[in-house]
Amino acid sequence: MNLLEHVKRVKSYKDLLDILVYSYNRQKWMLRLDLLYWRDLSHIPIDRPIFMMGIKGGGLTLLGRILRRSPDVVSFSGNARYWSGADEMYLGMDPFLPLQLGSEERHVPDDTKFRFKDWAFASDIFLSRFRMDESDYDQASAERFKQAIRTAIKVNSRNPNGARFFDKSQLYTVKIPLLREILAGCNPKFIVFTRDPYAMCYRAFSKPTLATAAITPQQRLEVASSHWSNMFQIALDEREKGYNDVFIMKVEDFLADPEPHLKEVCQFVELPFTTKLLPQKDDVMPIGTLRRSRWYPMRPNLNDAWLSKLPAKDIGVIEERCDKVAQRLGYSAPQIS
């Protein structure tokens, strides 16, 4: 949902205040042109930056907010005092980022049939445009990307020398090797959360935001299925390269038993674990929070609403494209009587 769609949902002064605070924090980095273009920030360490990855709608907002409550964690829009703001730098910092790491729209021609959204970039149709590895590295782009991270740290951290940068750009799932090369020596951490393909591909298919009428519903489901399959095949391949910097977890497992799974995540990214990071009934959401429902209570049965609607004919489409990867991740086709 873009900012304009949030504005359309304003029902009270509180809603309006949230949007204004959210918008300010999302754009405040632009006010520091000195940091972006003129000041040398190389003295600010980029220490074990955390990149949370996966599919749109895969539960990443909730999980990202949990980690962003850690005292030393900062995103491009805030810190532990404002842990619910924008967290996708590839969108929020797009005007400054190098083309390789900017938004999807910068890679898609105007004449495409697709009204391009985030459930198509890893599909068979578009993957070659977006997938990047070490061979795509160039020093100027790398320095620009690191300047963006350091600017976010400088703007949002009380202690830039002890900050841990966090980002949740789903697009970066297909760019892990490039990020690893750019951030060599910084020990980046890549957390990949997966979610049931049968629920998620049908969800994307049912919300036709990725295509115009130029493609059929069947093609839309095929695009969503190939997107899911390619995304997590890439993540699995990266985990098996032996770098020990890719951690994969099912969001369903996390939601079913949050505490031990959060311990695993914290151990992997080297953040102190405390149960206070988890959503609590009496939590006060920061002013400037959009999508407030994505916090407490957590919803362990989040797939049920979609699986209950999934037609048998569509299971086969999803299974044909996703099954090999799904089985490796512990998912299987639902049985419909």
Wavefront OBJ file of the C-alpha trace (Angstrom):
o trace
v 0.000 0.000 0.000
v 1.504 3.344 -1.039
v 1.218 6.603 0.886
v -1.657 7.903 -1.235
v -3.718 4.826 -0.365
v -3.052 5.455 3.337
v -4.227 9.052 2.937
v -7.471 7.806 1.393
v -8.102 5.801 4.575
v -7.819 8.756 6.954
v -10.801 8.770 9.317
v -9.569 10.920 12.184
v -7.008 13.531 13.204
v -4.967 10.725 14.757
v -4.797 8.944 11.410
v -3.639 12.160 9.787
v -1.017 12.730 12.485
v 0.320 9.204 11.960
v 0.668 9.800 8.226
v 2.417 13.139 8.720
v 4.913 11.738 11.238
v 5.467 8.636 9.110
v 6.055 10.766 6.001
v 8.485 13.093 7.759
v 10.591 10.253 9.112
v 10.521 8.479 5.759
v 11.891 11.557 3.983
v 14.040 13.250 6.640
v 17.265 11.791 5.263
v 16.739 14.063 2.236
v 17.202 17.093 4.486
v 20.827 16.126 5.052
v 22.336 16.841 1.662
v 25.640 17.531 3.416
v 25.757 13.920 4.613
v 24.690 12.496 1.274
v 26.980 14.433 -1.022
v 29.724 16.372 0.732
v 30.694 14.982 4.123
v 33.056 12.079 4.505
v 31.252 9.476 6.623
v 33.789 6.687 6.143
v 34.634 6.859 9.853
v 31.146 5.529 10.692
v 31.366 1.742 10.852
v 28.865 -0.434 8.998
v 28.847 -3.244 11.511
v 26.991 -6.481 10.709
v 24.109 -4.804 8.857
v 20.888 -6.813 8.984
v 18.852 -7.415 5.841
v 15.463 -9.067 6.280
v 14.204 -10.670 3.095
v 11.330 -12.615 1.609
v 8.073 -12.013 -0.217
v 5.694 -9.091 0.077
v 3.008 -9.965 2.604
v 5.200 -12.639 4.155
v 5.064 -11.323 7.725
v 8.232 -9.276 7.441
v 6.696 -6.057 8.822
v 5.939 -7.695 12.162
v 9.282 -9.449 12.383
v 11.177 -6.341 11.378
v 9.447 -4.277 14.039
v 10.447 -6.821 16.653
v 14.147 -6.525 15.804
v 13.961 -2.758 15.479
v 12.993 -2.506 19.155
v 16.602 -3.452 19.966
v 18.353 -0.379 21.406
v 21.221 -0.299 18.890
v 19.212 -1.019 15.729
v 18.432 1.768 13.269
v 16.654 1.856 9.916
v 16.683 4.651 7.369
v 13.612 6.158 9.094
v 14.226 5.719 12.805
v 15.592 3.857 15.791
v 14.300 1.950 18.819
v 12.095 4.907 19.798
v 10.422 4.815 16.385
v 10.505 1.146 15.471
v 7.417 1.034 13.259
v 8.256 3.453 10.455
v 9.286 2.803 6.859
v 11.984 0.155 6.580
v 12.509 -0.540 2.863
v 15.440 1.589 1.766
v 15.153 0.512 -1.869
v 11.873 2.480 -1.937
v 12.427 5.149 0.715
v 15.972 6.095 -0.324
v 15.481 5.318 -4.016
v 16.380 8.830 -5.301
v 19.899 8.509 -3.868
v 20.594 4.808 -4.370
v 22.509 3.412 -7.354
v 20.338 1.946 -10.097
v 21.319 -1.611 -9.138
v 19.758 -1.245 -5.684
v 16.882 1.143 -6.349
v 13.192 0.492 -6.861
v 11.763 -1.986 -9.353
v 10.199 0.660 -11.557
v 13.628 1.934 -12.614
v 14.239 -1.380 -14.407
v 10.926 -1.826 -16.208
v 10.182 -0.313 -19.642
v 7.128 1.866 -20.063
v 5.679 -0.467 -22.674
v 5.556 -3.515 -20.402
v 2.229 -5.300 -20.040
v 2.741 -5.314 -16.306
v 1.765 -2.536 -13.958
v 4.907 -3.463 -12.136
v 4.674 -4.411 -8.472
v 6.555 -6.450 -5.954
v 5.095 -9.848 -6.879
v 6.751 -10.000 -10.288
v 10.406 -8.963 -10.019
v 11.620 -12.527 -9.338
v 9.245 -14.132 -11.843
v 10.576 -15.941 -14.889
v 9.658 -12.896 -16.970
v 11.680 -10.329 -15.006
v 14.284 -12.172 -12.944
v 17.136 -11.565 -15.389
v 16.627 -7.798 -14.990
v 16.881 -7.865 -11.211
v 19.089 -10.739 -10.134
v 22.622 -9.496 -9.489
v 25.835 -11.032 -8.234
v 29.506 -10.214 -7.755
v 29.975 -9.545 -11.452
v 27.626 -6.549 -11.195
v 29.828 -4.820 -8.630
v 31.254 -1.417 -9.373
v 33.043 0.753 -6.857
v 31.102 3.972 -7.434
v 27.754 2.258 -6.844
v 29.139 0.437 -3.810
v 30.355 3.666 -2.235
v 27.021 5.340 -2.919
v 25.138 2.480 -1.240
v 27.412 2.575 1.801
v 27.024 6.352 1.997
v 23.251 5.843 2.149
v 23.616 3.382 5.040
v 26.010 5.664 6.900
v 23.672 8.615 6.386
v 20.814 6.600 7.896
v 23.009 5.697 10.852
v 24.192 9.283 11.352
v 20.645 10.692 11.190
v 18.992 8.122 13.443
v 21.560 6.824 15.931
v 22.620 8.368 19.203
v 25.834 6.369 18.952
v 26.848 5.911 15.297
v 29.874 3.868 16.323
v 27.670 1.232 17.955
v 24.685 1.163 15.609
v 23.357 -1.842 13.695
v 21.659 -0.946 10.422
v 18.441 -2.809 9.547
v 16.635 -2.999 6.224
v 13.641 -4.917 4.861
v 13.873 -4.496 1.085
v 12.337 -7.653 -0.380
v 13.955 -6.889 -3.735
v 17.373 -7.514 -2.211
v 16.569 -11.217 -1.842
v 17.705 -11.672 -5.460
v 20.818 -9.523 -4.912
v 22.474 -11.223 -1.942
v 25.805 -11.891 -3.742
v 26.038 -8.246 -4.800
v 25.306 -6.999 -1.278
v 27.870 -9.431 0.092
v 30.471 -8.026 -2.279
v 29.589 -4.387 -1.588
v 29.678 -4.981 2.171
v 32.783 -7.157 2.247
v 34.408 -6.760 5.630
v 31.145 -5.587 7.255
v 29.824 -9.122 7.930
v 26.254 -8.559 6.682
v 23.468 -10.799 7.977
v 20.706 -11.973 5.653
v 17.510 -13.241 7.290
v 15.062 -14.880 4.897
v 11.531 -15.586 6.121
v 9.399 -17.921 4.044
v 5.635 -18.325 3.911
v 3.407 -21.054 2.462
v 3.357 -20.738 -1.352
v -0.196 -22.061 -1.675
v -1.541 -19.320 0.564
v 0.739 -16.588 -0.727
v 0.552 -17.202 -4.470
v -3.216 -17.371 -4.281
v -3.215 -14.198 -2.166
v -1.143 -12.376 -4.788
v -3.324 -13.767 -7.561
v -6.449 -12.563 -5.739
v -5.046 -9.049 -5.400
v -4.286 -8.208 -9.025
v -1.849 -5.406 -8.357
v 0.924 -6.851 -10.501
v -0.792 -6.872 -13.880
v -3.076 -5.075 -16.241
v -5.926 -6.692 -18.091
v -3.367 -7.594 -20.764
v -2.672 -10.905 -19.046
v -5.158 -13.549 -17.963
v -5.853 -14.650 -14.383
v -4.092 -17.950 -15.194
v -0.975 -16.066 -16.287
v -1.151 -13.935 -13.154
v -1.094 -17.041 -10.969
v 1.830 -18.423 -12.976
v 3.761 -15.170 -12.517
v 3.152 -15.223 -8.742
v 4.175 -18.886 -8.509
v 7.407 -18.408 -10.430
v 8.182 -15.327 -8.316
v 7.812 -17.328 -5.077
v 9.790 -20.279 -6.390
v 12.674 -18.224 -7.764
v 12.944 -16.052 -4.650
v 13.408 -18.947 -2.279
v 15.458 -21.071 -4.645
v 17.953 -18.213 -4.730
v 17.911 -17.937 -0.927
v 18.495 -21.677 -0.536
v 21.336 -21.581 -3.041
v 22.978 -18.697 -1.199
v 22.696 -20.482 2.139
v 24.497 -23.479 0.680
v 27.503 -21.525 -0.589
v 29.236 -21.823 2.766
v 29.305 -18.150 3.788
v 27.214 -18.709 6.956
v 25.513 -15.343 6.466
v 22.065 -16.543 5.296
v 19.455 -17.671 7.820
v 16.138 -19.122 6.629
v 13.065 -19.583 8.828
v 9.390 -20.284 8.167
v 7.206 -17.455 9.402
v 4.640 -20.076 10.407
v 7.162 -21.655 12.790
v 7.991 -18.282 14.287
v 4.355 -17.382 14.914
v 3.552 -20.791 16.387
v 6.260 -20.458 19.042
v 7.811 -16.964 18.947
v 10.196 -16.966 21.893
v 12.599 -19.795 20.961
v 12.552 -18.777 17.313
v 13.345 -15.168 18.175
v 16.273 -16.460 20.227
v 17.558 -18.181 17.093
v 17.205 -15.022 15.049
v 18.920 -12.886 17.696
v 21.733 -15.386 17.980
v 22.250 -15.346 14.222
v 22.316 -11.543 13.891
v 24.205 -11.148 17.182
v 21.691 -9.005 19.013
v 20.858 -9.430 22.714
v 17.677 -11.446 23.194
v 14.910 -10.344 25.515
v 11.251 -11.286 25.555
v 10.465 -7.561 25.670
v 11.205 -7.423 21.946
v 8.085 -9.507 21.294
v 4.668 -7.872 20.918
v 3.011 -7.226 24.274
v -0.619 -6.476 24.999
v 0.198 -3.179 26.727
v 2.644 -1.905 24.091
v 2.133 1.693 23.030
v 2.713 2.034 19.303
v 4.877 5.025 18.329
v 3.154 8.027 16.812
v 3.592 7.663 13.081
v 2.677 3.972 12.953
v 0.767 2.793 9.913
v -0.708 -0.714 9.680
v -1.118 -0.897 13.462
v -2.737 -4.337 13.204
v 0.634 -5.796 12.281
v 1.732 -6.119 15.867
v -0.425 -7.530 18.661
v -1.919 -10.057 18.806
v 0.186 -12.185 16.498
v -1.751 -14.471 14.162
v -0.369 -18.024 13.935
v -3.188 -19.057 11.595
v -2.553 -16.295 9.088
v -2.663 -18.673 6.097
v -6.059 -20.196 6.845
v -8.123 -17.434 5.265
v -6.386 -17.919 1.915
v -6.078 -21.704 1.963
v -9.781 -22.023 2.726
v -10.585 -20.187 -0.523
v -7.980 -21.878 -2.728
v -9.695 -23.718 -5.632
v -8.445 -27.214 -6.445
v -7.635 -26.181 -10.015
v -5.195 -23.542 -8.782
v -3.366 -25.904 -6.438
v -1.968 -27.733 -9.451
v -0.664 -24.524 -11.034
v 1.153 -23.533 -7.847
v 2.383 -27.062 -7.167
v 3.863 -27.483 -10.641
v 6.038 -24.391 -10.262
v 6.757 -24.332 -6.528
v 6.752 -27.933 -5.291
v 10.490 -28.684 -5.420
v 11.414 -25.559 -3.503
v 8.388 -25.852 -1.214
v 9.353 -29.362 -0.137
v 12.883 -28.229 0.707
v 11.345 -25.612 2.994
v 8.827 -27.948 4.587
v 5.663 -26.986 2.717
v 3.257 -29.283 0.887
v 0.147 -28.895 -1.219
v -3.067 -28.639 0.825
v -5.455 -31.545 0.642
v -8.923 -30.444 -0.426
v -11.721 -32.960 -0.071
l 1 2 3 4 5 6 7 8 9 10 11 12 13 14 15 16 17 18 19 20 21 22 23 24 25 26 27 28 29 30 31 32 33 34 35 36 37 38 39 40 41 42 43 44 45 46 47 48 49 50 51 52 53 54 55 56 57 58 59 60 61 62 63 64 65 66 67 68 69 70 71 72 73 74 75 76 77 78 79 80 81 82 83 84 85 86 87 88 89 90 91 92 93 94 95 96 97 98 99 100 101 102 103 104 105 106 107 108 109 110 111 112 113 114 115 116 117 118 119 120 121 122 123 124 125 126 127 128 129 130 131 132 133 134 135 136 137 138 139 140 141 142 143 144 145 146 147 148 149 150 151 152 153 154 155 156 157 158 159 160 161 162 163 164 165 166 167 168 169 170 171 172 173 174 175 176 177 178 179 180 181 182 183 184 185 186 187 188 189 190 191 192 193 194 195 196 197 198 199 200 201 202 203 204 205 206 207 208 209 210 211 212 213 214 215 216 217 218 219 220 221 222 223 224 225 226 227 228 229 230 231 232 233 234 235 236 237 238 239 240 241 242 243 244 245 246 247 248 249 250 251 252 253 254 255 256 257 258 259 260 261 262 263 264 265 266 267 268 269 270 271 272 273 274 275 276 277 278 279 280 281 282 283 284 285 286 287 288 289 290 291 292 293 294 295 296 297 298 299 300 301 302 303 304 305 306 307 308 309 310 311 312 313 314 315 316 317 318 319 320 321 322 323 324 325 326 327 328 329 330 331 332 333 334 335 336 337
